[in-house]
């Protein structure tokens, strides 16, 4: 049965999430939970999530915003007004999960922080995403993806060895933080089901960025030396980087001796197998500049596509260096049905990259497009009234 023919048994169906988030890390976390079936209510300021203004704009609606806010409802509230605060408070009291990515202390000053609900809602999972965390000397500092990439060390190992500072082309600090947050929330919900005990999740962009840098931090702990920028190369494997063919670059990842011998066969240089500079993976890594020079001289004689076909035929992992237009139209991506149509609130049609997850062969569905600002106000207020009615009934 194909993905499209199966129904997705959403593991977070019945879970209500209230999201007080903007831009990337928090909204990405909320969308991951929504994809898993959670009912996510996005609380926005009257001016909206600032991501709504980011281009490209499709007849006035931000495609960037759409990419992070599917399967959500939106209500706009002024949290400093009595009415807006009362609605937000009621939503939190009804929710299973709260996520927020304001600077530490903001939600407490609004009297909507985790401490307010600790006694009345001990089962509430409250997740705070921030640049540096809720405590510590930098807790009050703001941060964006590029500043955290700089502070965390990511930029020190990104780019060419003799080049200037370069950030990762994907906002990796933002999105890794959203992933950590969604993982923690899902884990906490398991504890809530078993014990009734919720809690406050504190996840920082700095911590997430260091967490995914396990190979770099362990290199420092093990050697006492800072990892270095290597461009597309690898500190412990070769040939394992980008090479130049007659027309363009392509990538090889020959990460063991067997694959290395296959590369030698493809380039018709069996003599390299016995070259003392290249006998082992460690030798090849230590002498990879010389190795790259030798291989590039051969690769320059034919187009990249020829080399890729020959290497793939020998089982050597290799790849063209795709633009997004190329990978998104690749037959494999199409077969996985990862690119899905998406209707915007203004009626325009676009596409989005849907959830890459499969559970028992089925995929999370796009139940609704990104919300119009305050577009679900009546529905959300209806949920609040329903909660108040339930509370009044229980008090009788």
N, C-alpha and C positions, 0 to 999 in steps of 0.2 A: 504494500500500500504506500503511495507517495505521500509526501508531507501534506500536500494540499487536500488529500482525501481523509486525513485523520483529524479528530478533534483533540484539542490540547486540554489535558486535565490539569488546570492551573493550581499549583501547590499553595499559592497564597490567596486563593479565593476566600472571601469572607474577612480578610484583613483590611482594616481601614488605616490609611496613612495620611497625615496632614503635613504638607511640605511648605516650609517658610524659607524658600531658597531662590537664588538667582544665578544666572550665568551658567556655570558648567558642573562643578563637582557635585553639588547638592541635587540639581535637576537630573543629572545622569543617574545618581543613586535612586531617586524617585522613579525614574523611567524603568530602571531594571526591576524594581519591585512591582511596578504596574504591569510590565510584561509578564511577570509571574502570576498575575491575576489580582493583585491588591487593588483596592479602590483608593486612588490617590487624589486628594483634594489639594490643589495648589493655591496657596494664599499669597496674593500679590499685592504690592502697594497700589494705590490708585493710578499711578503712572505706569505700572506693569513691571515685570522682570526686564532689566535693562537689555537682556539678550534679544528682546523683541525688536530692538532698533538696529541690530547687526545685519548688514547685507550678507548674502544677496537677498533682495526683497522681491517677492513674487506678487505683483499687484499690491504692494504695501505690506505683505506679511513676510516675516523673516524666515528663510529656509533654515538658518542656524537654530532659531528657536524651535522650529518644527522637529528638528533632528533629535532634540533632547526632551520633548514634552508630549509625546504621544500617550494615549491611554490615560490622560489625566482630565480632571475638571478644574475650572478656575473660578475663584471668587476674589474680588478686589476689596481690601479692607484697609482703613486707616487705623493701625493698631494703637495709636495715641488717642483716638476718640473713644468715648464711653461705649458707643454702639459697636464700633469695630472690635474693640477689646473684648466685649461681652460675647460676640459671635466667635472670635478666635478661641476664647476660653472654653466655650461650649464644645467647639470642634475638638479641642485637645482632650477634654474630658470624655468624649465619645470615642476617640481614636485608640487604636492598638499601638500605633507608631507615630512619633513626631520626628521630622528631620528639619534641621535648620543650619544655614551656613553664614550666619552673621558673625561679626567680630565677637569674641568672648565678652560676656557681660551685657550685651544688648538685650537678649531675651529676658534676663533677670530684671533689668531696669524697666522693661515693659510689663513686669509681673506675669510673664508667661514662660519663665524658665523651668528647668526640671525640679528645682527645690519646691516650687509651688504645688506640685502634684505628687510628691513623694509619699505622703500619707494617704491622700484620697485615692490615688491610683498607683498602688505599688506594683501593678502588673504592666504599667506603661513602659514601652521601650522608647527612650528619648535619645536621639542621635544628633550630636553637634559636630559639624565639619568646619574646620578653620585652617588658617595658614600654619600656625605653630602649636596649636593645642590650647586647652582651656587653662592650663597652669604653666608656670615657668617664666623666666625673665623676658621672653619674647612673645608671651601670650597675647598681649594687646596690639602687637604689630600686625598690620595688614599684609597681604601678599597676593600676588597673581602667579599664574603658572610660570612665567619667565623668571620672576624673582626667586621662586622656590627651586626651579631648576638650577639657578646660579648658586643659591645657598646650600643646596643639598649635595653638590658635587657633580650632578649630572652633566653640566656644561663643561666641567673640567675633563671629561672623557669623551666629548662629542666633537666631531670635526676632524680635520687633518692635523697632523702633528705640528706643522709649522704655521698653521692658520690661526686666525683670531677666534674669539669666543663664538660658539654656535650653539643655539638651543636645539633640542629635538624638534623635528618638524611637526609632530603631533603633540598636543598639550598633555603630556604623559603624567605630570604631577596632578593636574585636575582629575583626570579620568581614573588613575590608579586609586586616588582617594575615594572617588565614588564607588569603585569596585570594593574596596576594603569596607566601606560603610554598609553597602548592601549585604556583603557576606556576614558582617557582624550582626546586623539586624535580623537576618534570617536565622542565624545561630541563636540569638537571644529569644526569638519567638519560640524556638524549641524548648528553651528553659521555661518560658512563661507557661507553655502548655503542660509541662511536667510539674512545675513547682508554684506557678502563680507569681513568680518573682521577675519583675522587669529590671530596669536599670538605665543608667546614663552612659551612652557610648560616646567616647571622645576620640575622634580620629583627625589627625592633622595632615596637611599636604606634605609637610616636611617628613613626618614619620612614614607616610606611605611611600614617598620618594626614596627614602633610605631603605625601606623594607624590600622594594623591588630591585634594589642594587646589591643583592646578596653576594654576587660574584665579585663585585668591586670592593665591598667592605671586607669580605673575607680575604681578598688579595692583600689589602692593607694590614689586616690583623696578622696574617700569616707571614708577611715579608717585611713589614714596617715601612714599605715604600708606597707612595701614591700611584694608583693606576694612571696610565697615560693615554692621551688621545692617539688613536690608531687609524682614523678614517674608517674605511670599511673592513679593515683587517681585524684579526683576533689575536689576543696575547698568547694563546696556547695551542693554536691550530693553524696549519697552512698546508696547501692553498685553501684559503677560507676568506675570500674577499671579492672585490670587483676587479675585473680585468678588461682590457681594451681590445676589442676586435677591430676589424678594418672599418666598421661603420659606427659602432657604439659600444658601450660597456655592457657587461653581463656579470653575473655572480656565480662563483663555484664554492661549494662547501664540502671539500674532501677531508673529512674529519678523522680518518683513520688510515692505516697502512694499506688496506685492501683498496680503498677508494683512491688513494694516491697512486697505486700501481695502475689502476684503470685510467686515471688522467694521463699517466705516462704513455699508455697504449694509444689513447686518443690522439695525443700530440706527436706520436711516433718518436718518442725520446726515451727508449728503454734504458739508456745509459744513466738517466737521472735516478733510477731506482737504486743503483749502487754508488751514487755520488755520496761521499762521507758527510757532506753538508746536509743531506736530505734523507738520511737513513731512517730516522724515527720522527714521530710527530713533534717531539721536543726539538730535534735538530732542525726540522723544517720551520718551526716557529721562530727559532733563534736566527735563522738565515732567510727569513721570508722576503726581505728586500731583494736579495740576489735571486731568489726563486721567482719573484714577480717579474723581474727584468727578463729572465729567461723565457718564462711563459708568455709574457706580453709580446715578445719578438715573434713567437709562433702564432699567437692568436691574431696578430695584425695582418696575417696573410689571407684571412677568410672572414666573412660576415658573422656576426654574433649568432644568427639563427642556425647557421651550419654547425657551429661549435656546440650550441645548446642541444641540437638533435643528436649529435655524435655522443656527447657526454651522457645525455639521458638514456641512450641506447645501452650504455655500459653501466647504468644504475647510479651514476654520480649525481647527487643533488645539485641542481643548478637552476638559475632563473634569469629571465630578462629583468631589467629594472623598469617596472611598469609605472606609467602615470596612472592617476585614479581613473581616468576615462578608459584606460585599457583593462585594468583589473575588474572594474565594475561591469564591463561587458564580456568578461571571460566566460567561456562555456561552463567552467566548474562553478563559478558564482551563480550563473543562471540556473544550473541544475539544482543547487542548494536552495534556490528561491529566497536568497537573502535580500535581494532588491525588490521592494514591494511598492505598489502605488499608494499614494497618500493624498487625501483631500484636505485642503486648507479651509479654515472657517470662511474665507472670502469666496469659496467655490472653486478656486483654482486647483488643478491637479498637478502633483509633483511625484517624486519618488523618494524613498528613504531606505537606508540600510536597516533592515529589521533585526530582531534578535538572532544571533548565530547559534543559539542553543537548540538542541533536539533532546526531547525526553521520550523514550520509547518510540522514537521515529517521528514524533509530532513536534511542531514548533509553536512558540507563543504567538498569539494572534494580535493583530492591530485592531482592537475593538473600537477605537475612536481616534480621530486625528488630533492634532494639537489644539488646545482650547483657545477660543477667543478670550481676550481679557475680560473677566467678570461674566463670561458667557454662560456659566452654570450657576449663577447666583440663586435663582429660584429653586433649583434642585438642591443646592447645598443648604439653603435656609430651611427647606422642607425637611432635610435630614436633622438639622438642629432642632426643629419643632418636634419631630418624632422622638428625639432623645428626651426632650423636656417632658413630653407626654408620658413616656415610659417611666421617667423618674417620679413624676407626680403619682402615677398609678402605684409604683412600688412603695411610695411613702404613706399610702392610705392604710 
